[in-house]
Structure formats: structure tokens, C-alpha cells
């Protein structure tokens, strides 16, 4: 990238940890290599081979990729993803301008610094919790700097969240310009050959991606001073890397900088200077200096090469101005004509970074992020034609991974101000851990009404589980249908849908909207049937807010005081009223009389008290077979792998069968349980523990949590003080 457009990532101070840990690669049941000290785990980064002169700065560790071995990696269990890449489908587009089979979106995102980027989340809600995965086709874990390391492996929370939504994640290889400390020797190190003519670091990159569970590499070689011999060596390296990667289901994307003659010359197009690299890779990011003419010629050239023009990502630099950036959209995704290329967003985390420090609450971030991905209308089914920012939802069809039963969501975005379980606060500390993010509604927010449109948003003031819920607020004067999920869920004779919701003000009748066929065309309403949310099988849980500990803290016992009052409602009514002003209700709705496949799920809210302000909250949704679901199997062999005073590394063998995540608690001498955190991985770092209540040893328990949020029996581990 042009140096004037780059922010070089620098080392940050050690981050406070909160939720998340993990698994080994080739053999998940094998214990991670024993750490010599109970140090915090961070995302991995390397130089190709030789290291800089001098000594690394505070908090930075210089490592050589050439000498990396999975068996010797003490942090591998914390950094290995556990969610496989989900298959996804393209539903009928939400609007007539969104295309299928044409332009896709690539995002180059810096989720944290190169060094000291926590492996298991951290104790703050101020985080780029990306949720608009439905429009993204490839995510690049952006970063790297001359003073820290040049090769970045994505951390597990990011990969798990992306994979849950069907998005592949690439690690980043950044060979910086000399102005940013780049050394040509590092490029030569990367493309070195062994005695047999092979490229040992190509094999290392593929091994790292396989061990850590991500999907390939983004190659960005921008160090000048090379020659044709170096260009030839780089081309051979890319060819071998792609061949090795393809054998492992990985991909390689090339950045338009280094040319075939070994010099750096950003083309802003597919030309004779970079064509060989494009043909050797799976795709190419076209530098920002493109024009309408150069993209048109690039697309034509790709066609002639027998390659898809949509394997070219036209770079759009949004680091400085985000959704205020001027872009010649008609050069990439013209209205009324076939798209020219795909879109490559550079640094869309602007949606968080541009906010002032006192306005970085989760709600502020999501409002800006929705503006970026959905557009000014805040409804992808009705784009604003006057919006100068052509949001992805306007041009690109969304995708979904909701294809199998059971399916459940509590609308957890992967960060929050507190942690909730069944409506009760079990941790008062803010947190982030993207790997705990649910599969989220892709069309945010499609609201269908003949009256006043309410506001719909993720809200963090209350939740059923995790850290967030969906809040509908406004003056309802007509029925409102909220689209939630495009799905391909098979219906069996005993399929039920669980809806967990809570009314806070105003009266509404609540109905489940179910469509067993797709819409008649792009932008059309799904052919919903509306099923009453009856009081049958309703469980009302009183809102018990309790004092809990912070994530990864050690202060107060956990306790949940749940009430189970009789649910109120008009039993048997076609539009049963849900009176849940002060409590959450979970209602099971049988899909009696329906067959085939569920294509869409939503809710219909009908005001009952006239045009009065309504606040209604959706905390969970599940599609499952009727009956009590079996609990998941428990993990095993919980153990302390390293200890340093009150800092501990814990690990366990995974539970057999599918697991959504694991929860960790500390068991105190008085019988109370203290929530420590949750993670998709099979290891955990906890800091700052101390003896309490005269205990001679600290006791911990780990439970597996299934798709329907039911927990296994615990496995326990004791650590003597």
C-alpha cells in the first residue's frame, strides 16, 4: 500500500484479559506444551527468518517462522480456532439492487496491535465486534510492523466468529516499505529455497494455518530495491504456497505492489506487471490508485485469462473517513449493469476507531457499523437512493449459514457491559470475546409496517444470555414485522421454536413469523404464516440481578435467584398477549401443520394500547426437536498447566460431540460459584487470584455448553495455594 495511506501498527501495552482460550491443532485431545510460566497468551506473529538488529521493545517477542514448530508452541491451545468454516447459501436478496454471483467484499481489518493482541478477549466492551459477516467473502487479519513482526496469525476469537458465519480468514504477510523499516533481506528470507529447490517457508505458512485453524494467507510485499531474480523467486514461492495451501483447503491472495521484475510499483489494475502473481494466487487486492478505466480493463483481462473478474478486489480505503469516504461506486458496482470487480475494504474498523473515547459504548459502535454496512436507511430492504455511501447491502446479496436443527441464538454480539445467564447478571465487568458471538441476523434491520417504523438495535442494558439482546422501541401504531433470519431449516413432525422475550413498556401481541417458501422476488416479503405466542409451555423467569465478579476477576460470589411465576396470557388465543413487563418469558411454539423447510423467521408485534411508546426485547430464539434436549458430554482431564502466584493457565480435553463453548467457574468454600468466563477454546488464562475464606486450594469447574445452551456436568481441577 502507498505509505501515505498506511497506519503502521505499533506495540501496545499488555491488555487485560477477559474471556477465551483453546485447542491444539492436529490432536485436540492432546495437552498443549507446558508453559514455563503462567503468562498471558497473545496472537502469534513472526519474522520470516532473520531478526532485526538490537533488542525488541517492551512486551514484544521476536520469533522466526522458519524455526516454529506446533509441538513447541506453548500458546497454540489459546490460538487455535475450534469452529469449522460453515457452508452458507444466498437467500433471495433483500432488495432488487443487491446481486448474487457478482461482486463480493473483502475486508482488511486490524483487530488489535501486532504484539500484545489478546488470544482470549479482554475486559473491555470497547472492541471492533464485527457482526456484518453476511456481506463479507474474505477477511484479512491485518497488521505487522518492522519492529514487532511481519507475519500475523489470526487469533481464535476472530476466526471462530467468522467461521460461524461462513467467512474464511487469512493471516497477513507484510513486507513493509523501507520508509517503515522494511528490509529487503526479509523478502529474500521469505522466498529462500532449500537444496531441492522448494520453498521451506511456504510449507511453514501452510502448517501454521492448519495448526491454528484459519484459511490461508494475504501476501503484501512492499519492500523496494528488488530485481528480476527476486521477482522470479517470489513468483515461484507464490505458486508453491498456493499448491500446498489448496491441498489443505486454504487460499492465497496477492496484493498489487511487487511486480514480476522484483520492484515495487503499485499498478491499480491487473496488468502485465502483476498478471503472473494474480494467476499464481486465488485473488488479488488492486491498489487504491485504480480508475474506472483501469478496473474495466482489469475485468476484461481477467475474463480473457479464464479467471473470474470478481477475484479482483478493488481497494477502497476507509481508514480515515469510513462511510463518509468518496468512492466512484459506478466504477466497481454500477447500478443497472454487471458489477466490474469485487470490493476490498481497507480498515473498516473505522466504525469504532473514529468514535471519541466517551462515545465508544457498544451501542454507539453498532450504530456506526450498521451505517457502514447497511446504509443511511438502516433497512437493507429499502435502501436510500440519495445516500452517497453505497453500502454493501445495496449492491451485494447477503448470505446465511442457518441450515440445520438445532439452531439457537441469544443475539450475543461478542462483547458486552455485563455477562448474563437466564436474565441474571453473573458478571458486572465489561468484556469482549468475538468467538462467543452467535450467528446473527444478516439483514439489520428489515422492518415491515404500514405505520411508524420503530427503532431496532442490539442493546446492552439487558440480556437473556451473554451480553446483548434485540430492543424494539418506538410508538407502534400499526403491526410491525421484524425479519430475523433467512434459513434453510428442515421441519419435522416435532419441530418447535422457542422465543425468549420481555416487554418493558406498552402492550403488544407477539406472533412468530414463519415462511416455508422463499419470497417471490428480491425485496419482496417472505410468505409468512403467523403463529400465536401462547402461554402453553411458557417459563417466566424473574429478573434477578446479582452482584458478580468481573470476567477474570476474583471478588464476589455468584448467585442466581430465579423465580418461576405462572406465565400470563390469553391461552388459546390466535394472538396471545405476552405480559412480561418485569420478566423474561420463554415460549415454545410447535410448527404444527407446517412441513418442508423454514425459509425465513421473524416476529410480528401488534400494539394493543393504541399508539403508545413500546419497548420490547428479544433475548433468544431456538429451533429444535420437541422435548428436553440431551445435555452435552463433559470435558475431561482439567488441569493447571502453569502457575505464577495467582496467575494460572488451565487446560482440558474437549468434550466429545458438538460444543458451542465452555464456561469456567471458581468454587468457593461456602458453596457459591463464581463466574470466570467463557471460551470456545480448550485452555484458559486467569489472573489475580488469591486465597479466600481460608481455603487451602482454589477449585475450578469447566462445563461444556451445547447449541441449545444446555450445560454438561462439570469437570473440576484443584490448585493448592
C-alpha positions in Angstrom: 0.0 0.0 0.0 1.0 3.5 -0.6 2.9 4.6 2.5 0.8 7.8 2.8 -2.3 5.6 3.2 -0.9 3.3 5.9 -1.1 3.2 9.6 1.8 1.2 10.9 0.8 -0.9 13.9 2.9 -0.4 16.9 3.3 -2.4 20.1 0.6 -1.8 22.7 0.8 -2.3 26.4 -0.3 -5.6 27.8 -4.1 -5.9 27.6 -6.2 -7.1 30.5 -7.7 -10.4 29.7 -11.3 -11.5 29.9 -12.9 -14.3 28.0 -11.4 -17.0 25.7 -8.8 -19.9 25.3 -8.1 -23.1 23.4 -7.3 -26.1 21.4 -4.5 -27.9 19.8 -4.3 -28.4 16.1 -3.7 -31.8 14.9 -4.8 -33.6 18.0 -7.4 -31.6 20.0 -7.3 -34.1 22.9 -3.6 -33.6 23.5 -2.4 -31.3 26.2 -0.7 -28.1 25.0 3.0 -27.9 25.6 3.7 -26.9 29.1 4.4 -23.3 29.6 7.3 -22.3 31.7 5.3 -19.5 33.4 1.7 -18.5 33.6 1.9 -15.7 31.1 -1.0 -14.1 29.2 -1.5 -15.7 25.7 -1.3 -13.4 22.7 -1.9 -13.8 19.0 1.2 -15.1 17.2 3.5 -13.1 14.9 6.9 -13.8 13.3 9.6 -12.6 11.0 10.3 -14.9 8.1 13.8 -16.0 9.4 16.4 -13.4 10.4 15.5 -11.0 13.2 16.2 -7.2 13.4 19.4 -5.9 15.0 19.2 -4.9 18.6 16.6 -5.9 21.1 12.7 -5.9 21.0 10.8 -3.2 22.8 8.7 -3.9 25.9 6.1 -6.6 25.5 7.4 -7.7 22.1 8.9 -11.1 21.4 10.9 -11.6 18.2 10.3 -15.0 16.6 11.4 -16.7 13.5 8.7 -18.5 11.4 11.3 -20.8 10.0 12.0 -22.3 13.4 8.3 -22.5 14.5 7.0 -26.0 15.4 3.5 -26.7 16.5 4.7 -29.2 19.2 6.8 -26.5 20.8 4.2 -23.7 20.7 3.1 -23.1 24.3 0.2 -20.8 23.2 -1.2 -23.0 20.5 -4.1 -24.1 22.6 -5.1 -20.5 23.2 -4.8 -19.5 19.5 -6.3 -22.5 17.6 -9.8 -21.9 16.3 -12.4 -24.6 17.1 -15.3 -23.6 14.8 -15.1 -25.2 11.3 -15.8 -23.0 8.3 -19.6 -23.2 7.9 -21.2 -23.7 4.5 -23.5 -20.9 3.5 -26.2 -20.1 1.0 -27.5 -17.0 -0.7 -31.2 -16.3 0.0 -33.4 -14.2 -2.2 -31.8 -10.7 -2.0 -33.3 -8.2 0.4 -33.7 -5.6 -2.3 -33.7 -5.5 -6.1 -30.3 -3.9 -6.4 -28.3 -6.5 -4.4 -26.7 -9.0 -6.8 -25.9 -12.7 -6.4 -22.9 -14.2 -8.2 -21.2 -10.9 -8.8 -19.2 -8.5 -6.6 -18.2 -9.8 -3.2 -16.5 -8.0 -0.3 -13.1 -8.4 1.2 -12.2 -6.7 4.5 -8.7 -5.9 5.7 -9.2 -5.4 9.5 -6.8 -4.6 12.3 -8.5 -6.0 15.4 -5.5 -5.1 17.7 -1.8 -4.4 17.7 0.7 -6.8 16.2 2.1 -7.6 19.7 0.1 -7.9 22.9 -3.1 -8.8 21.0 -5.0 -11.0 23.5 -5.8 -14.5 22.5 -8.9 -14.8 24.6 -10.6 -11.5 24.6 -10.2 -8.7 27.2 -12.0 -6.9 30.0 -13.5 -4.1 27.9 -16.6 -3.8 25.7 -14.7 -1.2 23.6 -13.8 -3.6 20.7 -14.4 -3.9 17.0 -17.1 -6.6 17.3 -17.7 -7.1 13.6 -21.2 -8.6 13.0 -22.0 -7.9 9.3 -20.4 -11.1 8.2 -23.2 -11.8 5.7 -21.7 -9.4 3.2 -18.0 -10.5 3.5 -16.4 -13.2 1.4 -12.9 -12.9 2.8 -11.4 -11.4 6.0 -7.7 -10.4 6.2 -6.3 -10.2 9.8 -4.4 -7.1 9.0 -1.2 -5.9 10.8 2.5 -6.3 11.1 5.4 -3.9 11.7 9.1 -3.8 11.2 9.7 -3.5 15.0 7.4 -6.4 16.1 6.9 -9.0 13.4 5.8 -9.2 9.8 3.7 -12.4 9.7 0.4 -12.5 11.7 -1.7 -15.5 12.6 -5.3 -14.5 13.3 -6.4 -15.0 16.9 -9.0 -17.7 17.6 -12.0 -15.5 18.6 -11.9 -13.7 15.2 -11.6 -17.0 13.3 -14.4 -18.7 15.3 -16.8 -15.8 14.7 -16.0 -15.6 11.0 -16.3 -19.4 10.5 -19.6 -19.5 12.3 -20.9 -17.1 9.6 -19.1 -18.9 6.7 -16.3 -16.4 6.2 -12.7 -17.6 5.6 -9.9 -15.7 7.4 -6.4 -15.1 6.1 -3.3 -14.4 8.0 -1.2 -11.5 6.9 2.4 -11.4 5.5 3.5 -7.8 5.4 6.9 -6.8 4.0 6.9 -3.1 4.7 8.4 -0.3 2.6 11.8 0.9 3.6 10.3 4.1 4.9 8.6 2.0 7.5 11.6 -0.1 8.5 11.3 -2.7 5.8 14.5 -4.7 4.9 14.9 -6.4 1.6 16.6 -9.3 3.5 13.2 -10.2 4.9 11.8 -10.6 1.4 14.7 -12.8 0.5 14.2 -14.8 3.7 10.6 -15.5 2.8 11.5 -16.8 -0.7 14.6 -18.8 0.2 14.9 -22.2 -1.4 16.3 -25.4 0.1 18.7 -27.8 -1.7 15.8 -29.5 -3.5 14.5 -26.1 -4.9 11.5 -26.0 -2.6 10.4 -23.0 -0.5 10.5 -24.1 3.2 8.6 -21.0 4.4 5.7 -21.8 2.1 5.3 -25.1 3.8 5.6 -23.3 7.2 2.8 -20.9 6.4 0.5 -23.7 5.4 1.4 -25.6 8.6 0.7 -22.6 10.7 -2.7 -22.1 9.1 -3.6 -25.8 9.5 -2.5 -25.8 13.2 -4.3 -22.6 14.1 -7.4 -23.4 12.0 -7.6 -20.4 9.7 -7.8 -20.4 5.9 -4.7 -19.1 4.2 -2.6 -16.0 3.6 -2.6 -12.5 2.3 0.7 -11.6 0.7 1.7 -7.9 0.8 5.3 -7.4 -0.4 6.1 -3.7 -0.5 9.9 -3.6 0.2 11.6 -1.9 -2.7 15.0 -2.4 -4.2 14.5 -5.9 -5.7 15.4 -7.2 -9.1 14.1 -9.6 -11.7 15.8 -12.6 -9.8 13.8 -11.7 -6.7 10.6 -11.3 -8.7 11.1 -14.7 -10.2 11.8 -16.2 -6.8 8.7 -14.6 -5.3 6.6 -16.0 -8.2 7.9 -19.4 -7.6 7.2 -19.0 -3.9 3.6 -18.0 -4.5 3.0 -20.9 -6.9 4.3 -23.4 -4.3 2.4 -21.8 -1.5 -0.9 -21.9 -3.4 -0.3 -25.5 -4.4 0.4 -26.5 -0.8 -2.4 -24.4 0.5 -5.0 -25.8 -1.9 -4.2 -29.3 -0.7 -5.2 -28.2 2.8 -8.3 -26.2 1.7 -6.5 -22.9 2.1 -6.3 -19.9 -0.2 -3.8 -17.2 -1.1 -4.5 -13.6 -2.0 -1.8 -11.3 -3.6 -1.6 -7.6 -3.0 -0.8 -5.4 -6.0 2.6 -4.0 -5.1 5.6 -6.1 -6.1 5.9 -6.7 -9.8 7.4 -9.5 -11.8 10.7 -7.6 -12.2 11.1 -7.5 -8.4 10.4 -3.8 -8.0 7.5 -2.2 -6.1 5.1 -0.4 -8.4 1.5 -0.2 -7.4 -0.5 -0.7 -10.6 -4.1 0.0 -9.6 -5.1 -2.6 -12.2 -4.4 -6.1 -13.5 -1.5 -5.5 -15.9 1.4 -7.4 -17.4 3.4 -6.3 -14.3 1.3 -8.3 -11.9 -0.7 -10.8 -14.0 1.6 -13.7 -13.2 1.1 -13.2 -9.5 -2.7 -13.0 -10.0 -2.6 -16.2 -12.0 -0.5 -17.9 -9.3 -2.8 -16.8 -6.5 -6.5 -17.2 -5.8 -7.2 -13.5 -6.0 -5.6 -10.0 -6.0 -6.2 -6.8 -4.0 -6.0 -4.0 -6.5 -4.2 -1.0 -5.1 -6.3 2.2 -4.4 -5.0 4.1 -7.4 -7.4 2.4 -9.7 -9.7 4.3 -12.1 -12.9 3.4 -13.8 -10.9 2.7 -17.0 -8.3 0.6 -15.2 -10.9 -1.5 -13.4 -12.8 -2.1 -16.6 -9.7 -3.2 -18.4 -8.7 -5.4 -15.4 -12.1 -7.2 -15.5 -11.7 -7.7 -19.3 -8.2 -9.1 -18.8 -9.3 -11.5 -16.1 -12.1 -12.7 -18.4 -9.6 -13.4 -21.1 -7.4 -15.3 -18.7 -10.3 -17.6 -17.8 -10.5 -16.2 -14.3 -13.4 -14.6 -12.6 -13.2 -10.8 -12.6 -14.7 -11.0 -9.1 -11.4 -12.5 -7.8 -10.1 -8.9 -8.2 -10.7 -6.8 -5.1 -10.8 -3.1 -5.9 -9.2 -1.4 -2.9 -11.4 1.2 -1.0 -9.5 3.0 1.7 -12.0 3.8 4.5 -9.4 4.1 7.4 -9.8 7.9 7.6 -13.4 8.6 6.7 -15.4 5.4 6.8 -18.9 5.8 5.4 -18.0 9.4 4.6 -15.4 8.3 2.1 -16.0 9.4 -1.5 -15.9 6.4 -3.8 -16.6 6.1 -7.5 -19.0 3.3 -6.9 -20.1 3.1 -10.6 -16.6 2.0 -11.4 -16.9 -1.1 -9.2 -20.6 -1.9 -8.7 -22.6 0.2 -11.3 -26.3 0.3 -10.9 -28.2 -1.3 -13.8 -25.1 -3.0 -15.2 -23.0 -6.1 -14.3 -20.5 -5.4 -11.5 -17.0 -4.7 -12.7 -14.9 -6.3 -9.9 -15.3 -7.1 -6.2 -14.7 -4.6 -3.3 -11.7 -4.6 -0.9 -12.3 -2.5 2.1 -9.1 -1.3 3.9 -9.7 -0.8 7.6 -13.5 -0.8 8.1 -12.8 -0.8 11.8 -13.1 3.0 11.4 -16.6 2.5 12.6 -15.1 2.0 16.1 -11.9 4.0 15.8 -13.4 7.3 14.8 -15.7 7.5 17.8 -14.4 9.7 20.7 -13.4 7.9 23.8 -16.6 8.9 25.6 -18.8 7.6 22.8 -17.4 4.1 22.3 -20.2 2.3 24.1 -21.3 -0.8 22.2 -24.5 0.9 21.0 -22.5 3.8 19.5 -20.2 1.4 17.7 -23.0 -0.7 16.3 -24.9 2.4 15.1 -21.9 3.5 13.1 -21.2 -0.1 11.9 -24.8 -0.5 10.7 -24.5 2.8 8.8 -21.4 1.5 7.1 -22.7 -1.9 6.1 -26.4 -1.3 5.7 -26.6 2.4 4.6 -28.4 5.5 5.8 -31.9 4.0 5.6 -31.0 1.4 8.4 -33.0 -1.1 6.4 -31.5 -3.2 3.7 -34.9 -3.9 2.1 -35.4 -0.2 1.4 -32.0 1.5 0.5 -31.9 5.3 0.4 -31.3 6.2 -3.2 -29.9 9.6 -2.2 -27.2 8.1 0.1 -23.8 9.0 -1.3 -22.3 6.0 0.6 -23.3 2.9 -1.4 -23.3 0.4 1.5 -22.6 -3.3 0.7 -26.2 -4.1 1.4 -27.2 -2.0 -1.6 -25.2 -4.0 -4.1 -24.2 -7.3 -2.5 -26.6 -10.1 -1.6 -26.3 -11.3 2.0 -25.6 -14.9 2.9 -26.6 -17.2 5.7 -25.3 -20.4 7.5 -28.6 -21.2 9.3 -29.2 -24.6 7.7 -29.5 -27.3 10.4 -31.5 -28.1 13.5 -31.0 -27.5 16.4 -30.3 -23.8 15.8 -30.2 -21.3 18.7 -29.2 -17.7 19.2 -29.2 -15.3 22.1 -28.2 -12.4 19.9 -24.8 -12.2 21.6 -22.5 -9.8 19.6 -19.3 -10.9 21.2 -18.9 -8.0 23.7 -20.9 -6.5 26.4 -21.1 -4.4 29.6 -22.0 -7.4 31.7 -22.5 -11.2 31.4 -26.0 -12.6 31.8 -27.3 -16.1 32.3 -31.1 -16.6 32.1 -31.7 -12.9 32.7 -29.4 -12.7 35.7 -26.2 -10.7 35.9 -23.4 -13.1 36.8 -20.5 -10.7 36.0 -20.6 -6.9 36.3 -17.4 -6.5 34.2 -17.4 -5.4 30.6 -15.9 -7.9 28.2 -15.1 -8.9 24.7 -14.6 -12.3 23.1 -15.6 -12.5 19.5 -15.6 -16.2 19.5 -18.7 -16.2 21.7 -20.7 -14.3 19.1 -23.9 -16.0 17.9 -25.0 -16.4 14.3 -26.7 -13.0 14.0 -29.5 -11.7 11.8 -27.9 -10.7 8.5 -30.4 -8.0 7.4 -30.3 -5.3 10.0 -32.8 -4.3 10.3 -35.7 -5.2 7.9 -38.9 -3.8 9.4 -42.2 -4.1 7.6 -45.1 -1.8 8.7 -47.7 0.4 7.3 -47.3 2.7 10.2 -44.4 4.4 12.1 -41.2 2.4 12.0 -39.8 1.6 15.4 -36.1 1.7 16.2 -34.5 -1.8 16.2 -30.9 -2.3 17.6 -28.7 -4.6 19.6 -29.0 -3.4 23.1 -26.6 -3.9 26.0 -28.6 -2.7 29.0 -30.2 -6.2 29.5 -29.8 -9.6 28.0 -31.1 -13.2 28.5 -27.7 -14.7 28.0 -24.3 -13.3 27.0 -24.1 -9.5 26.7 -26.8 -8.3 24.4 -30.4 -8.6 23.2 -32.5 -7.0 20.4 -34.6 -4.0 21.5 -37.6 -2.7 19.6 -38.5 0.8 20.7 -40.9 3.4 19.4 -44.5 4.4 19.0 -46.2 1.4 17.4 -49.4 2.4 15.6 -49.7 -0.5 13.2 -48.5 -4.1 13.2 -44.7 -4.4 12.7 -43.0 -7.4 11.2 -39.3 -7.8 12.0 -37.3 -10.1 9.7 -34.7 -12.1 11.7 -33.2 -14.9 9.8 -33.1 -16.3 6.3 -32.8 -20.0 6.8 -32.9 -23.5 5.3 -34.1 -25.4 8.3 -35.9 -28.7 7.8 -39.3 -29.2 9.6 -40.0 -32.4 11.3 -43.2 -33.5 12.9 -41.9 -32.5 16.3 -40.1 -29.2 15.5 -40.7 -26.3 17.9 -39.4 -22.8 18.0 -38.5 -21.2 21.4 -38.9 -17.5 21.7 -37.5 -15.7 24.8 -38.7 -12.1 25.1 -39.6 -9.4 27.5 -42.0 -6.5 27.4 -40.8 -3.4 29.2 -43.5 -0.8 28.3 -46.5 -0.6 26.1 -48.7 -3.6 25.2 -48.1 -5.8 22.2 -49.3 -9.1 20.9 -46.4 -11.2 19.8 -46.5 -13.7 17.0 -43.8 -15.9 15.4 -43.5 -15.3 11.7 -42.6 -18.5 9.7 -42.2 -18.7 5.9 -41.9 -22.2 4.3 -41.1 -20.8 0.9 -38.8 -18.0 -0.4 -40.1 -14.5 -1.3 -41.4 -14.1 -4.8 -38.5 -12.0 -5.8 -35.8 -9.6 -4.5 -37.1 -7.2 -2.0 -40.4 -9.0 -1.5 -41.8 -10.0 1.9 -41.4 -13.7 2.7 -44.8 -15.6 2.6 -45.1 -15.6 6.4 -47.6 -17.5 8.5 -48.1 -16.0 11.9 -48.2 -18.3 14.9 -49.5 -17.1 18.2 -47.0 -17.0 21.1 -49.2 -18.9 23.5 -48.8 -19.3 27.3 -48.5 -23.1 26.8 -45.1 -24.3 28.0 -44.2 -20.8 29.0 -41.5 -20.3 31.6 -41.3 -16.8 33.1 -38.0 -16.0 34.9 -37.9 -13.2 37.3 -35.3 -10.6 36.7 -32.7 -11.3 39.4 -29.8 -9.0 39.1 -26.9 -10.2 41.3 -23.5 -8.9 42.2 -21.0 -11.0 40.3 -17.3 -10.8 39.6 -15.7 -9.3 36.6 -14.7 -11.5 33.9 -11.3 -12.9 35.0 -11.7 -11.2 38.4 -12.0 -12.7 41.8 -14.2 -10.7 44.1 -17.7 -11.7 44.9 -19.7 -15.0 44.8 -22.1 -15.8 42.1 -25.8 -16.4 42.8 -28.9 -16.5 40.7 -32.3 -16.0 42.3 -34.8 -17.2 39.7 -38.5 -17.1 40.2 -40.9 -19.2 38.1 -44.3 -17.4 38.3 -47.1 -18.7 36.3 -47.0 -17.2 32.8 -49.8 -14.9 32.0 -51.5 -14.8 28.6 -54.7 -15.4 26.7 -54.3 -19.2 26.3 -55.7 -20.5 23.1 -56.0 -17.0 21.5 -54.8 -16.7 17.9 -52.8 -13.7 19.1 -51.9 -14.5 22.7 -50.8 -11.5 24.7 -47.4 -11.7 26.3 -47.5 -9.7 29.6 -43.9 -9.8 30.7 -43.2 -6.3 31.9 -40.9 -7.4 34.6 -39.8 -10.8 33.5 -38.4 -12.8 30.6 -40.6 -15.4 29.1 -39.6 -18.4 27.1 -42.4 -19.7 24.9 -42.3 -22.9 22.8 -44.3 -22.7 19.6 -44.9 -26.0 17.8 -44.7 -25.8 14.0 -47.8 -28.0 13.8 -49.2 -28.3 10.3 -46.1 -27.0 8.6 -43.8 -29.1 6.5 -40.8 -28.8 4.2 -38.3 -26.2 5.0 -38.3 -23.0 7.0 -37.0 -20.2 4.7 -37.4 -17.2 7.0 -38.1 -16.5 10.6 -39.3 -13.2 12.2 -41.7 -11.8 14.7 -44.9 -9.7 14.3 -45.7 -7.2 17.0 -49.2 -5.7 17.1 -49.9 -2.8 19.5 -52.8 -3.3 22.0 -52.8 0.0 23.8 -53.1 2.3 20.8 -50.2 4.4 19.6 -48.2 4.3 22.8 -44.4 4.0 23.2 -43.4 0.4 23.2 -40.1 -1.2 24.5 -40.0 -4.9 23.7 -36.9 -7.0 24.0 -35.9 -10.3 22.2 -33.4 -12.3 24.2 -33.3 -15.7 22.4 -34.6 -17.9 19.6 -34.1 -21.6 19.1 -35.4 -24.2 16.6 -35.2 -27.7 17.9 -37.0 -31.0 18.2 -39.6 -31.0 21.0 -38.7 -32.5 24.3 -35.8 -32.0 26.7 -32.5 -31.9 24.8 -29.8 -34.2 26.0 -27.0 -32.4 27.8 -23.7 -32.3 26.1 -20.9 -34.6 27.3 -18.5 -33.2 29.8 -14.9 -32.2 29.0 -12.2 -34.2 30.8 -8.7 -34.0 32.3 -8.9 -30.5 33.5 -5.5 -29.4 34.7 -3.3 -26.4 35.6 -0.5 -26.2 33.1 1.4 -23.3 34.6 1.1 -21.2 37.7 2.7 -18.0 38.9 1.1 -16.9 42.2 -2.5 -16.0 41.4 -1.9 -16.3 37.6 -2.9 -19.7 36.2 -3.1 -21.4 32.9 -5.9 -24.1 32.7 -6.5 -26.7 30.1 -8.8 -29.6 29.5 -9.6 -32.2 26.9 -12.6 -31.4 24.7 -16.0 -32.8 25.3 -16.9 -35.4 22.6 -19.6 -34.1 20.2 -20.6 -30.6 19.3 -19.9 -27.8 21.8 -20.8 -24.2 21.5 -18.4 -23.0 24.1 -17.1 -23.8 27.6 -17.8 -21.9 30.9 -15.5 -21.6 33.8 -16.3 -21.0 37.4 -14.5 -20.9 40.7 -16.0 -22.9 43.5 -15.7 -21.2 46.9 -15.6 -22.8 50.4 -19.1 -21.6 51.2 -20.6 -23.5 48.3 -21.0 -20.5 45.9 -19.8 -20.5 42.3 -18.1 -17.5 40.8 -18.3 -17.0 37.0 -14.8 -16.5 35.5 -15.6 -16.5 31.8 -16.4 -18.5 28.7 -14.5 -19.6 25.6 -14.6 -21.7 22.5 -11.1 -23.0 23.1 -9.8 -25.7 25.5 -7.5 -23.6 27.6 -7.9 -20.5 29.8 -5.7 -17.9 31.5 -6.9 -16.3 34.7 -5.0 -13.6 36.6 -5.1 -12.1 40.0 -6.5 -15.0 42.0 -5.9 -15.1 45.8 -6.9 -17.4 48.6 -10.4 -16.8 50.0 -12.4 -18.0 53.0 -9.4 -19.8 54.5 -9.3 -22.3 51.5 -6.1 -24.3 51.2 -6.6 -24.6 47.5 -8.5 -23.0 44.7 -11.1 -25.1 43.0 -12.4 -24.6 39.4 -15.0 -26.3 37.3 -15.3 -26.4 33.5 -18.6 -27.2 31.7 -19.4 -27.7 28.0 -22.3 -25.7 26.7 -24.3 -27.1 23.8 -26.0 -25.5 20.8 -29.2 -25.0 22.9 -27.2 -23.5 25.8 -27.7 -26.6 28.0 -24.6 -27.4 30.1 -22.8 -30.6 30.8 -21.7 -32.0 34.1 -18.6 -30.3 35.4 -15.0 -31.4 35.3 -13.1 -29.9 38.2 -9.5 -29.1 39.0 -7.8 -28.0 42.2 -4.8 -25.8 42.6 -3.1 -25.7 46.1 -2.1 -22.3 47.4 
